[in-house]
């Protein structure tokens, strides 16, 4: 089993990385392979809604880190999406990345567990967490629970290591992720496949 983690911060060794490392260490202690992919700081074109990904093997026409990640997503079992807070929302790079990643490859996420993490100096974590969770909620994913909102706080790089409650939340996410992965694997091994999704029904309000 493998969990992919996406770091939306432009600071590869910042507080978002501290949160992800806590998750990574807990997952690996329970036998789950992990990989952290650095997203923040890259130049990522936003989605233009061209729909070509549906004709292009579920790969985006902008051939960059998004397509690299889609190849990994297809064969991974769980996901963590972590972003710093910019104006009470995920940063622009992370939003552009996730728009294109999910638009092109939402079927690769279906029935797999995912969790979001928001990191801030002080405020805006709840709204950032909410935005990130929208991608999970619309993609038939299983949202991994925790014992508190998935927030970690710190200003200067490394300060998040002092947020003992936030780091505990990260460990709970990891433990619950490992448990869900084991349940899914055990269910499939015992003849309980994923649900068969209905064809998407679309209805426009303006007709």
C-alpha positions as CSV (number, residue, x, y, z in Angstrom):
1,X,0.0,0.0,0.0
2,X,1.2,3.5,-0.8
3,X,0.1,6.9,0.2
4,X,1.0,10.0,-1.9
5,X,1.3,13.3,-0.1
6,X,1.3,16.7,-1.8
7,X,3.1,19.7,-0.2
8,X,1.5,22.9,-1.6
9,X,3.9,25.2,0.3
10,X,6.7,26.9,-1.7
11,X,8.9,26.2,1.4
12,X,10.0,22.6,1.0
13,X,11.3,22.6,4.6
14,X,8.6,24.8,6.2
15,X,5.8,24.0,8.5
16,X,3.7,22.2,6.0
17,X,6.6,19.8,5.6
18,X,6.7,19.3,9.4
19,X,3.0,18.2,9.3
20,X,3.6,15.9,6.4
21,X,6.7,14.3,8.0
22,X,4.7,13.5,11.1
23,X,2.1,11.7,8.9
24,X,4.8,10.0,6.9
25,X,6.6,8.7,10.0
26,X,3.4,7.3,11.5
27,X,2.4,5.6,8.2
28,X,5.7,4.0,7.6
29,X,5.8,2.7,11.2
30,X,2.6,0.9,10.3
31,X,4.1,-0.6,7.1
32,X,2.6,1.9,4.6
33,X,4.9,3.2,1.9
34,X,4.8,7.0,1.4
35,X,6.0,9.6,-1.0
36,X,5.9,13.4,-0.5
37,X,5.7,15.4,-3.7
38,X,6.7,19.1,-3.7
39,X,4.1,21.2,-5.5
40,X,4.5,24.6,-4.0
41,X,7.1,26.8,-5.8
42,X,6.4,25.3,-9.2
43,X,5.0,27.2,-12.1
44,X,1.6,25.5,-12.7
45,X,-0.9,26.6,-15.3
46,X,-4.5,26.8,-14.1
47,X,-7.2,24.7,-15.7
48,X,-8.8,26.2,-18.8
49,X,-11.7,23.8,-18.9
50,X,-10.9,22.6,-22.4
51,X,-11.9,19.0,-21.7
52,X,-9.1,17.6,-23.8
53,X,-8.0,15.4,-20.9
54,X,-11.1,13.2,-21.5
55,X,-9.8,12.6,-25.1
56,X,-6.1,12.3,-24.0
57,X,-6.0,9.3,-21.8
58,X,-6.9,11.3,-18.7
59,X,-3.8,13.4,-19.1
60,X,-3.7,17.2,-19.3
61,X,-2.7,19.1,-22.4
62,X,-0.3,21.1,-20.2
63,X,2.4,18.5,-19.8
64,X,4.0,19.3,-16.4
65,X,4.0,18.1,-12.8
66,X,0.3,17.4,-13.0
67,X,0.7,14.6,-15.5
68,X,3.7,13.3,-13.6
69,X,1.5,13.1,-10.5
70,X,-1.4,11.5,-12.4
71,X,0.8,8.6,-13.3
72,X,1.6,8.1,-9.6
73,X,-2.0,8.7,-8.5
74,X,-3.3,5.9,-10.7
75,X,-1.3,3.3,-8.8
76,X,-1.5,4.8,-5.3
77,X,-3.9,3.8,-2.6
78,X,-4.3,6.9,-0.4
79,X,-3.6,10.7,-0.5
80,X,-2.8,13.6,1.7
81,X,-3.3,17.2,0.4
82,X,-1.5,19.8,2.5
83,X,-1.4,23.6,1.9
84,X,-0.4,26.7,3.7
85,X,-3.1,29.3,4.3
86,X,-3.0,32.3,1.9
87,X,-5.9,34.7,2.5
88,X,-7.9,32.0,4.3
89,X,-7.6,29.6,1.4
90,X,-5.1,27.2,-0.1
91,X,-2.4,29.0,-2.1
92,X,-2.8,29.6,-5.8
93,X,-0.3,27.0,-6.9
94,X,-2.0,24.3,-4.9
95,X,-5.5,25.3,-6.2
96,X,-4.2,25.3,-9.8
97,X,-2.6,21.9,-9.3
98,X,-5.7,20.3,-7.7
99,X,-8.1,21.7,-10.2
100,X,-6.2,20.1,-13.1
101,X,-5.3,16.9,-11.2
102,X,-8.9,16.1,-10.2
103,X,-10.4,17.3,-13.5
104,X,-8.2,15.0,-15.5
105,X,-8.0,12.1,-13.2
106,X,-10.9,12.0,-10.7
107,X,-11.6,8.3,-11.5
108,X,-8.1,7.4,-10.1
109,X,-9.2,8.8,-6.7
110,X,-12.6,7.1,-6.4
111,X,-13.0,4.8,-3.4
112,X,-9.6,5.6,-2.1
113,X,-9.0,7.4,1.3
114,X,-7.8,11.0,1.4
115,X,-7.2,13.7,3.9
116,X,-6.5,17.5,3.8
117,X,-4.2,19.5,6.0
118,X,-4.1,23.2,6.5
119,X,-1.1,25.0,8.0
120,X,-1.1,28.6,9.2
121,X,0.5,31.2,11.5
122,X,-2.8,31.8,13.1
123,X,-6.1,32.0,11.2
124,X,-7.8,30.7,8.0
125,X,-7.2,27.0,8.6
126,X,-10.9,26.0,8.8
127,X,-11.8,27.7,5.5
128,X,-8.6,26.3,3.8
129,X,-9.5,22.8,5.1
130,X,-13.0,23.2,3.7
131,X,-11.8,24.1,0.2
132,X,-9.4,21.2,0.1
133,X,-12.1,18.8,1.3
134,X,-14.3,19.8,-1.6
135,X,-12.1,17.8,-4.0
136,X,-12.3,14.7,-1.8
137,X,-16.1,15.0,-1.4
138,X,-16.9,15.3,-5.1
139,X,-14.7,12.4,-6.2
140,X,-16.2,9.4,-4.4
141,X,-13.3,9.3,-2.1
142,X,-13.3,8.2,1.6
143,X,-12.5,11.1,3.9
144,X,-10.1,10.1,6.6
145,X,-11.3,11.2,10.1
146,X,-9.2,12.6,12.9
147,X,-9.8,13.8,16.5
148,X,-9.8,17.5,15.5
149,X,-9.7,19.7,12.5
150,X,-6.7,18.9,10.4
151,X,-4.7,22.0,11.3
152,X,-1.1,22.7,12.3
153,X,0.1,26.1,13.4
154,X,3.5,27.8,13.1
155,X,5.0,31.0,11.7
156,X,8.8,30.7,11.3
157,X,10.0,27.5,9.6
158,X,10.0,24.6,12.0
159,X,7.7,26.2,14.6
160,X,5.0,23.7,13.8
161,X,7.1,21.1,15.6
162,X,6.0,22.8,18.8
163,X,2.3,22.4,18.1
164,X,1.8,19.3,20.1
165,X,-2.0,19.1,19.5
166,X,-1.6,19.7,15.8
167,X,1.1,17.0,15.4
168,X,-1.1,14.6,17.4
169,X,-3.9,15.2,14.9
170,X,-1.4,14.4,12.1
171,X,-0.6,11.1,13.7
172,X,-4.3,10.3,14.2
173,X,-4.8,11.0,10.4
174,X,-2.0,8.6,9.6
175,X,-3.2,5.9,11.9
176,X,-6.8,6.1,10.6
177,X,-5.5,6.2,7.0
178,X,-3.5,2.9,7.6
179,X,-6.6,1.4,9.2
180,X,-8.9,2.3,6.3
181,X,-6.3,1.0,3.7
182,X,-6.2,-2.3,5.6
183,X,-10.0,-2.5,5.7
184,X,-10.3,-1.8,1.9
185,X,-7.6,-4.4,1.1
186,X,-9.2,-7.0,3.4
187,X,-12.6,-6.4,1.9
188,X,-11.4,-6.8,-1.7
189,X,-9.5,-9.9,-0.7
190,X,-12.7,-11.4,0.7
191,X,-14.8,-10.6,-2.4
192,X,-16.2,-7.2,-1.6
193,X,-15.4,-5.0,-4.6
194,X,-15.7,-1.3,-4.9
195,X,-19.3,-0.1,-5.6
196,X,-20.3,0.2,-9.3
197,X,-20.9,3.9,-9.8
198,X,-23.9,5.2,-11.7
199,X,-23.4,7.1,-14.9
200,X,-23.2,10.8,-14.0
201,X,-26.5,12.6,-14.3
202,X,-26.2,16.3,-15.2
203,X,-28.9,18.8,-15.0
204,X,-28.5,22.5,-16.0
205,X,-30.5,25.0,-14.1
206,X,-30.6,27.3,-17.2
207,X,-32.1,25.3,-20.0
